[in-house]
Amino acid sequence: MNKVPFLNFEPLHSEIKVEMLKAFEEVYDSYWYVLGNKVKQFEEEYASFNHTKACVGVSNGLDALHLSLKALGIGKGDEVIVPSNTYIATVLAITDNHLTPVFVDPSEESFNIDIDKIEEAITPKTKAIAVVHLYGQACWSEKLNELKEKYNLKIVEDNAQAIGAKWHGIRTGNLGDAAGFSFYPGKNLGALGDSGAVTTNDDKLADIVEALGSYGSHIRYVHEYAGLNSRMDELQAAFLDIKLQRIDERNEIRRQNAQKYFEGIKNPLIKLPKLVNETADGHVFHLFVVRCERRDELRQFLADNGIESLIHYPTPVPKQKCYKQYADALCPVADKVQSEILSIPM
Ligand SMILES: *Cc1c(COP(=O)(O)O)cnc(C)c1O
């Protein structure tokens, strides 16, 4: 029995249970279950929370990234720069669009893509950079805007893990051309099933994403694009709306818990995560990831004491079986950190 499970929904879900059940009843009685008023309302509130012009609700985080790249019109064979140590979804969104991922190693400090190594990976085929705010820490610098200008690139943010984080007062998900969000239950803002969204400041792009996610159609039975089915449910939108009202407060609790770890973990064999942004809101601690050369022993010790831990992620993406064609991609930093990282409960 885990005394400390990795993820614990109980405190929040018991607090909001009555509100959530009321939302369920409203949707149930409305007899309208996909893309309706609840989705509209959530999209408006989420765009406003994120300070972006538009938000489009979709089925999940992978689709949000897939549709963002597709809507940006990046063509077959074009290259997209992506960190080697992300969740596989970021890379699948690229390869599912018949684009070529070009892997760049993370910085050892932040675990985020090493922005200083991006320029050397740019070729005439490079059309976009997929920036991942990994573990909840905002990944940005002026350098990215400079590269974007100089090489005429698009930037798509994978903001599945950093909902609510800020870089110099700007919300992540409001820094590039488009951003993909996941509301998988375990994310900082989690639905009670699969759900996701795309945010952008480009109304036209939002319009295309919206059509692409509804079979490529704005008007019923008129198909402008060969789209897919990636619609948001009314139930998930209604549930998310209730949780959205509490997201800043929940992120603050995560930061306070992180502070307890920063102050309480004194073992010199355990390296604590580095905060690379100037302000506290630069990290929303989706995950608290420590490093330890004797990681597996540490993990066993925690397990023996009823504390669950996980590894995000045990294998760099180019080393996955499904990506044999990229097995030669050099990612010494990702290889090294992968054997030392451990995510402890938040
Ligand atoms: C969870 C996650 C995704 C995918 O989201 P789903 O809703 O599971 O499709 C993409 N990127 C990152 C970094 C994630 O953590």
The ligand as an ORCA input file, in Angstrom:
! r2SCAN-3c Opt
* xyz 0 1
  C       0.307     14.647    -21.620
  C       1.197     15.221    -22.617
  C       0.848     15.280    -23.977
  C      -0.331     14.584    -24.567
  O      -1.567     14.846    -24.031
  P      -2.752     13.775    -24.168
  O      -3.942     14.540    -23.716
  O      -2.417     12.602    -23.335
  O      -2.853     13.419    -25.630
  C       1.703     15.937    -24.840
  N       2.858     16.470    -24.418
  C       3.250     16.414    -23.131
  C       4.532     17.046    -22.738
  C       2.442     15.779    -22.193
  O       2.847     15.713    -20.914
*
